[in-house]
Amino acid sequence: MDKNIHSRWLTILHPLFPENALLTSNSQSNDFLVTASWKLNNPKYSGKKSRTVVIEVPQETVNDYSKKSETRQIYDDQKLYKQAKEFLHLLNPDHDTPSDKPPPEVRLVACGTVLDS
């Protein structure tokens, strides 16, 4: 994946997560994939992590995006930001998974109507 697009989308998405969120991503992949989780403020379960949030943009959508004009890319960036913001707003990061199991994953696949313009 183009490192400029990768950096651009990470910059756009990072402020949507809590300050203590740990975001990971691999710019070597052909897809854009960012994973985030954070410690919940739950006094009952000290150190409990949130659901794992995955935001994915498949390779085909990344390729289409890279061929667009700067103006169209900015428009798509705004759409990606808005879609991710709505997704995270509706998300309940808490869960009932036992502490010895990994937290459940929730995924937003941003393609089709999210970035097509």
C-alpha positions in Angstrom: 0.0 0.0 0.0 1.1 3.5 -0.7 2.8 4.8 2.5 1.4 8.4 1.9 -2.2 7.1 1.8 -1.5 4.9 4.8 -0.1 7.8 6.9 -2.9 10.1 5.7 -5.7 7.7 6.9 -3.9 7.0 10.2 -3.8 10.7 10.8 -7.5 11.0 10.0 -8.6 8.1 12.2 -6.3 8.5 15.2 -8.2 11.4 16.9 -11.4 9.3 16.8 -10.1 6.9 19.4 -9.6 7.5 23.2 -6.2 9.0 24.2 -5.1 5.7 25.7 -5.9 3.7 22.6 -3.2 1.6 21.1 -3.4 1.7 17.3 -1.5 -0.8 15.2 -1.3 -1.0 11.5 0.9 -2.5 8.8 1.8 -0.3 5.8 3.3 -3.4 4.1 -0.2 -4.9 3.5 -2.1 -4.2 0.2 -5.2 -3.5 2.3 -5.4 -0.6 4.8 -6.0 -2.2 8.2 -5.8 -0.5 11.5 -6.5 -2.2 14.8 -7.3 -0.4 18.1 -8.0 -1.2 21.7 -7.8 0.6 25.0 -8.2 0.0 28.7 -11.7 0.5 29.9 -12.5 2.7 32.9 -14.2 -0.1 34.7 -13.3 -0.2 38.4 -14.7 -3.7 38.7 -12.2 -5.1 36.2 -8.9 -3.3 36.5 -7.0 -3.3 33.2 -9.8 -4.8 31.2 -9.4 -4.0 27.5 -12.1 -2.8 25.1 -13.4 -4.7 22.2 -10.8 -4.7 19.4 -11.8 -2.3 16.7 -10.6 -3.1 13.2 -11.1 -0.6 10.4 -10.3 -2.1 7.0 -10.1 -0.6 3.5 -9.7 -3.5 1.0 -6.9 -3.3 -1.7 -9.4 -2.7 -4.5 -10.8 0.4 -2.8 -7.3 1.6 -2.0 -6.3 1.2 -5.6 -9.4 3.1 -6.8 -8.7 5.9 -4.2 -5.1 6.3 -5.4 -6.2 7.0 -8.9 -8.5 9.9 -7.9 -7.8 13.6 -8.0 -6.7 15.3 -4.8 -10.1 16.9 -4.5 -11.9 13.6 -4.8 -9.5 12.0 -2.3 -10.3 14.8 0.2 -14.0 14.1 -0.2 -13.4 10.4 0.3 -11.2 11.1 3.4 -14.1 13.1 4.9 -16.5 10.2 4.1 -14.1 7.7 5.8 -13.8 10.0 8.9 -17.6 10.4 9.1 -18.3 6.6 8.7 -15.6 5.7 11.3 -16.9 8.3 13.7 -20.5 7.0 13.5 -19.3 3.5 13.9 -17.3 4.3 17.0 -20.1 6.4 18.4 -22.5 3.5 18.3 -19.9 1.0 19.6 -20.2 -0.2 23.2 -16.5 -1.0 23.9 -17.3 -3.1 27.0 -17.9 -6.8 26.8 -18.5 -9.9 29.0 -15.6 -12.0 27.7 -13.6 -13.6 30.4 -10.2 -12.0 31.1 -8.4 -15.2 30.0 -9.8 -14.8 26.5 -9.1 -12.2 23.9 -11.6 -9.4 23.6 -14.2 -9.7 20.8 -13.5 -7.9 17.6 -15.7 -5.5 15.8 -14.9 -4.5 12.2 -15.7 -1.7 9.8 -15.0 -2.5 6.2 -14.8 0.8 4.4 -15.5 0.1 0.7 -18.3 0.5 -1.8 -20.6 3.2 -0.5 -18.1 4.5 2.0 -15.3 5.6 -0.3 -16.9 5.5 -3.8 -17.7 8.9 -5.1 
